[in-house]
């Protein structure tokens, strides 16, 4: 009996020791968030590049690849700057795959004609700006063109193949027009059920225009209509609560780290081109931060979102449906002598059948965001 008991005790100790060493290792692996970053990576400064640097450096993120798309810049220079970002971050192991150059339907000529008729309603047109370079034109980032090259193939194919290779694990981070993702879900609708979550920077919680959805409205509408397991939207208004600044960049330089020299050179030593500002709203960075630590968002609301694709004066505007609190009350006295029929009202209190609930970020904890941004950029 004693020998048997000792054997049991030894076995139990072996299991405990194995658990002590193995479990932390497994839990560490589980903390990595597998991400595909779909980005209109204009540069060298600004929200696009800073968010890519965050994704490339964050220890919580396993960045599977960067797919580029036109938006703030045309896809050719956007691809150059995405490659440059991987070099600046010391992460040239992350592949960059070039994506769509043009929207599915929208064109610069249609924008001109519509605005001639209705007036301009988006101040920033991205690569549709009247003074934008030609789509084929590229220019060297500070220090010269990147030595690393884009991976052969199309962004939509990479998105499909990577999701199938990691079923149920991939988070789609979409911080530009949604053209690549719309093409991917049309080519292979089965990927939707295999995506862990889709994070979308775009749209307006107030129902107005915003570049990423305004630039390719049909793509945004296609993506929003898909039944993703989780949709998180960081709208224009959320990113507008956080601004880059010299003080924020000085914190990064003072803390040191692999990106300190890059930040000093790009943001503190070099003046911006005449007529421009170095500092802007941090739309994409806020979404990256919320992916890493949801606590940077103080408040979110459930909304059902779509995009106006009528090609009228509000083409590209965000359409917002929120769950009403209940039956409208203010006009019931005008409805007749009978009490309200709650059964007949019921169908008016449910969301449109073709839309899906999205968690829309409404309020940012600016202090938490700044601290997380600095931590990631100094890692």
C-alpha positions in Angstrom: 0.0 0.0 0.0 2.8 2.4 0.9 4.6 1.8 -2.4 1.4 2.3 -4.3 0.7 5.6 -2.4 4.2 6.8 -3.2 3.7 6.0 -6.8 0.5 8.0 -6.9 2.2 11.0 -5.1 5.0 10.9 -7.6 2.6 10.8 -10.5 0.6 13.7 -9.1 3.7 15.8 -8.7 4.8 15.1 -12.3 1.4 16.2 -13.5 1.6 19.4 -11.4 5.1 20.2 -12.6 4.1 19.6 -16.2 1.0 21.8 -15.8 3.1 24.6 -14.2 5.4 24.7 -17.2 3.0 23.9 -20.0 -0.1 25.8 -19.2 1.6 29.3 -19.0 3.1 28.5 -22.4 -0.3 27.6 -23.9 -2.0 30.6 -22.4 0.8 32.9 -23.8 0.1 31.5 -27.2 -3.6 32.1 -26.9 -3.1 35.8 -26.1 -1.8 36.4 -29.6 -4.6 37.9 -31.8 -4.2 36.7 -35.4 -4.9 39.7 -37.6 -5.0 40.6 -41.3 -4.6 44.3 -41.8 -6.4 45.8 -44.8 -5.2 49.3 -45.1 -5.0 52.3 -47.4 -1.5 52.9 -46.1 -0.8 56.4 -47.1 2.4 57.9 -45.7 4.9 58.8 -44.5 3.0 60.5 -41.6 -0.5 60.0 -40.3 -3.0 57.6 -39.0 -2.4 54.9 -41.6 1.3 54.4 -41.0 1.1 54.8 -37.2 -1.6 52.2 -36.9 0.5 49.8 -39.1 3.5 50.4 -36.8 1.3 49.6 -33.8 0.1 46.3 -35.4 3.7 45.4 -36.4 5.2 46.0 -33.0 2.4 45.0 -30.5 3.3 41.8 -28.6 -0.4 40.9 -28.4 -0.7 40.8 -32.2 0.2 38.0 -34.7 0.1 40.0 -37.9 -0.5 37.5 -40.7 -0.2 40.0 -43.5 -1.0 43.5 -44.8 -3.3 44.0 -47.8 -3.3 47.4 -49.5 -6.1 49.3 -51.1 -6.6 52.7 -52.6 -8.2 55.3 -50.4 -6.2 58.1 -48.8 -3.6 57.3 -51.5 -3.7 55.2 -54.6 -2.8 51.5 -54.0 0.7 51.8 -55.7 2.1 54.4 -53.3 0.1 52.8 -50.5 1.9 49.5 -51.1 5.3 51.3 -51.1 4.5 52.8 -47.7 3.2 49.6 -46.2 6.5 47.9 -47.2 8.4 50.8 -45.7 6.4 50.4 -42.5 7.5 46.7 -42.2 11.2 47.9 -42.6 10.8 50.7 -40.0 9.3 48.2 -37.5 11.9 45.5 -38.2 9.1 43.2 -39.4 9.8 42.4 -43.0 8.7 38.8 -42.3 5.1 40.2 -42.5 3.9 39.9 -46.2 2.4 42.9 -48.0 0.0 42.1 -50.8 -1.3 44.7 -53.2 -5.1 45.0 -53.6 -7.7 46.9 -55.5 -6.9 50.2 -57.2 -10.4 51.4 -58.0 -13.8 51.2 -56.2 -16.4 48.6 -57.4 -18.6 51.3 -59.0 -17.7 54.8 -57.9 -15.3 56.9 -60.1 -13.6 60.3 -60.0 -15.7 61.4 -62.9 -19.0 60.6 -61.1 -17.7 62.5 -58.0 -17.1 65.5 -60.2 -20.5 65.4 -61.8 -22.4 64.7 -58.6 -20.6 67.6 -56.8 -21.2 69.9 -59.7 -24.9 69.2 -59.2 -25.2 68.9 -55.4 -22.0 70.5 -54.1 -19.0 69.0 -52.4 -19.8 67.3 -49.1 -16.5 65.6 -48.2 -13.6 67.9 -47.7 -11.0 65.2 -48.0 -11.4 63.0 -51.2 -8.3 60.9 -50.7 -6.9 59.6 -54.0 -9.9 61.3 -55.6 -8.5 64.7 -54.5 -8.4 67.1 -57.5 -4.7 67.5 -57.0 -3.9 63.9 -56.3 -0.9 62.3 -58.1 -1.7 59.8 -60.9 -2.6 56.3 -59.8 0.6 54.9 -61.2 2.9 57.5 -59.5 5.0 56.5 -56.5 7.6 58.4 -54.5 10.3 57.4 -52.1 9.7 57.4 -48.4 12.3 59.2 -46.2 15.6 57.3 -46.7 14.6 55.8 -50.0 12.4 53.1 -51.5 12.0 49.9 -49.4 14.2 47.0 -50.3 11.6 44.4 -49.5 9.0 43.7 -52.2 5.3 43.0 -52.2 4.3 39.3 -52.3 2.9 38.2 -55.6 -0.8 37.7 -55.9 -4.0 39.5 -55.1 -5.2 40.8 -51.8 -8.6 39.1 -52.0 -6.9 35.7 -52.6 -4.6 36.2 -49.7 -7.5 37.1 -47.4 -9.5 34.0 -48.5 -6.5 31.6 -48.2 -5.3 33.0 -44.8 -8.8 32.7 -43.3 -9.2 29.1 -44.5 -5.7 28.3 -43.1 -6.7 29.7 -39.7 -10.5 29.0 -39.3 -12.2 30.8 -36.4 -9.0 32.6 -35.4 -8.6 35.6 -37.8 -9.6 39.2 -37.0 -10.0 41.3 -40.1 -8.8 44.8 -39.3 -10.2 47.1 -42.0 -8.9 50.7 -42.0 -9.5 51.8 -45.5 -12.2 51.4 -48.2 -13.6 47.9 -48.0 -13.0 46.9 -51.7 -10.7 44.0 -51.0 -12.9 42.4 -48.4 -16.0 42.9 -50.5 -14.3 41.1 -53.4 -13.1 38.3 -51.1 -16.6 37.6 -49.7 -18.1 37.6 -53.2 -15.4 35.2 -54.4 -15.8 32.9 -51.4 -18.8 33.6 -49.0 -17.7 30.7 -46.8 -14.9 32.9 -45.2 -17.5 35.0 -43.3 -18.4 32.2 -40.9 -14.7 31.4 -40.4 -13.7 35.0 -39.3 -13.5 35.5 -35.6 -14.4 39.2 -35.8 -14.2 42.1 -38.3 -13.1 45.5 -37.0 -14.0 48.4 -39.4 -12.7 51.9 -39.2 -15.3 53.9 -41.2 -18.7 55.4 -41.4 -20.3 57.9 -39.1 -22.3 57.2 -35.9 -24.3 60.4 -36.8 -25.2 59.2 -40.3 -22.9 61.4 -42.3 -20.2 60.9 -44.9 -16.8 59.4 -44.1 -14.0 58.8 -46.6 -13.6 55.0 -46.3 -17.2 54.3 -47.0 -17.9 57.3 -49.2 -15.0 56.3 -51.5 -16.4 52.8 -52.3 -20.0 52.7 -51.0 -21.0 49.5 -52.7 -18.1 47.6 -51.1 -19.0 49.0 -47.6 -22.6 47.9 -48.1 -21.6 44.4 -49.2 -19.4 43.9 -46.2 -22.0 45.2 -43.7 -24.6 42.9 -45.1 -22.6 39.8 -44.3 -23.4 37.8 -41.1 -20.1 38.1 -39.4 -19.8 36.6 -35.9 -18.8 40.0 -34.5 -18.8 43.5 -36.1 -17.0 46.3 -34.4 -17.1 49.7 -36.0 -14.9 52.6 -35.0 -16.6 55.6 -36.7 -15.2 59.0 -37.7 -16.5 60.5 -34.4 -14.5 58.0 -32.2 -11.2 58.7 -33.8 -11.8 62.4 -33.7 -11.5 62.2 -29.9 -7.8 61.4 -30.1 -5.2 63.6 -31.7 -1.6 63.1 -32.5 0.7 65.8 -31.1 4.3 66.8 -30.5 3.9 66.0 -26.8 2.7 62.5 -27.6 5.6 61.8 -30.0 8.1 63.2 -27.5 6.9 60.6 -24.9 7.9 57.9 -27.4 11.3 59.4 -28.2 12.0 59.9 -24.5 11.1 56.3 -23.7 13.3 54.9 -26.4 12.8 51.7 -28.3 13.2 50.5 -31.9 10.9 53.2 -33.3 12.2 56.2 -31.3 14.6 57.4 -34.0 11.9 56.9 -36.7 9.4 59.0 -34.7 11.9 61.7 -34.0 12.9 62.0 -37.6 9.4 61.9 -39.1 7.4 63.8 -36.5 9.7 66.1 -34.6 12.6 67.0 -36.8 11.0 67.3 -40.2 8.5 70.2 -40.8 5.3 69.3 -42.7 4.9 70.4 -46.3 3.7 74.0 -46.7 -0.1 74.3 -46.2 -0.4 71.1 -44.2 -0.3 70.0 -40.6 1.7 67.2 -39.1 -1.0 66.4 -36.5 -4.4 64.7 -37.1 -7.2 62.7 -35.6 -6.0 59.1 -34.7 -8.9 57.1 -36.3 -7.0 53.9 -37.2 -4.8 54.0 -34.0 -7.9 54.0 -31.8 -9.2 50.9 -33.5 -5.9 49.1 -33.1 -5.8 50.1 -29.5 -9.4 48.8 -28.9 -8.4 45.5 -30.5 -5.6 45.1 -28.1 -7.4 46.5 -25.0 -11.2 47.0 -25.3 -11.0 49.2 -22.1 -9.8 52.1 -24.2 -13.4 52.5 -25.3 -15.6 53.9 -22.6 -18.9 53.5 -24.4 -20.2 51.5 -27.4 -23.7 51.3 -28.8 -25.4 48.6 -30.9 -26.4 49.9 -34.3 -27.5 48.5 -37.6 -25.5 50.2 -40.3 -25.7 50.4 -44.1 -24.4 52.8 -46.8 -26.5 54.9 -49.3 -25.8 53.4 -52.7 -28.5 55.4 -54.5 -26.0 57.6 -56.4 -28.0 60.6 -55.3 -26.8 63.6 -53.2 -26.1 61.4 -50.2 -24.3 58.6 -52.0 -21.8 57.1 -49.6 -23.5 58.4 -46.5 -23.8 56.1 -43.5 -27.3 54.9 -42.8 -28.0 54.2 -39.1 -30.8 52.2 -37.5 -30.9 52.1 -33.7 -33.3 50.0 -31.6 -36.1 52.2 -30.4 -37.0 52.3 -26.7 -40.5 51.3 -27.6 -43.6 52.7 -29.3 -43.6 56.4 -30.1 -45.7 58.3 -27.7 -45.8 61.9 -28.6 -48.3 61.6 -31.5 -50.6 58.9 -30.1 -53.3 61.4 -29.2 -53.6 62.1 -32.9 -54.1 58.4 -33.8 -57.8 58.2 -33.0 -59.9 57.3 -30.0 -58.7 53.8 -29.5 -55.6 52.8 -27.5 -52.4 51.9 -29.4 -52.2 48.4 -30.9 -48.9 47.1 -29.7 -49.1 44.0 -31.8 -49.3 46.1 -35.0 -46.5 48.3 -33.8 -44.2 45.3 -33.1 -43.0 44.9 -36.7 -41.8 48.5 -36.7 -39.6 48.0 -33.6 -37.3 45.3 -35.1 -34.2 46.0 -37.2 -34.2 45.6 -41.0 -33.8 41.9 -41.8 -30.9 42.4 -44.2 -28.7 44.3 -41.6 -26.5 42.9 -38.8 -25.8 44.4 -35.3 -22.5 46.2 -35.0 -20.8 47.4 -31.8 -20.1 51.1 -32.6 -17.5 52.8 -30.6 -18.8 56.1 -29.1 -16.5 57.3 -26.4 -12.7 56.9 -26.1 -10.7 57.0 -22.9 -8.1 59.3 -24.1 -5.6 58.8 -21.3 -5.7 55.0 -21.6 -5.4 55.3 -25.3 -2.4 57.6 -25.1 -0.6 55.3 -22.6 -1.3 52.2 -24.7 -0.1 54.0 -27.9 3.1 55.0 -26.2 3.6 51.5 -24.8 3.2 49.8 -28.1 5.3 52.3 -30.0 8.2 51.9 -27.5 8.1 48.1 -27.5 
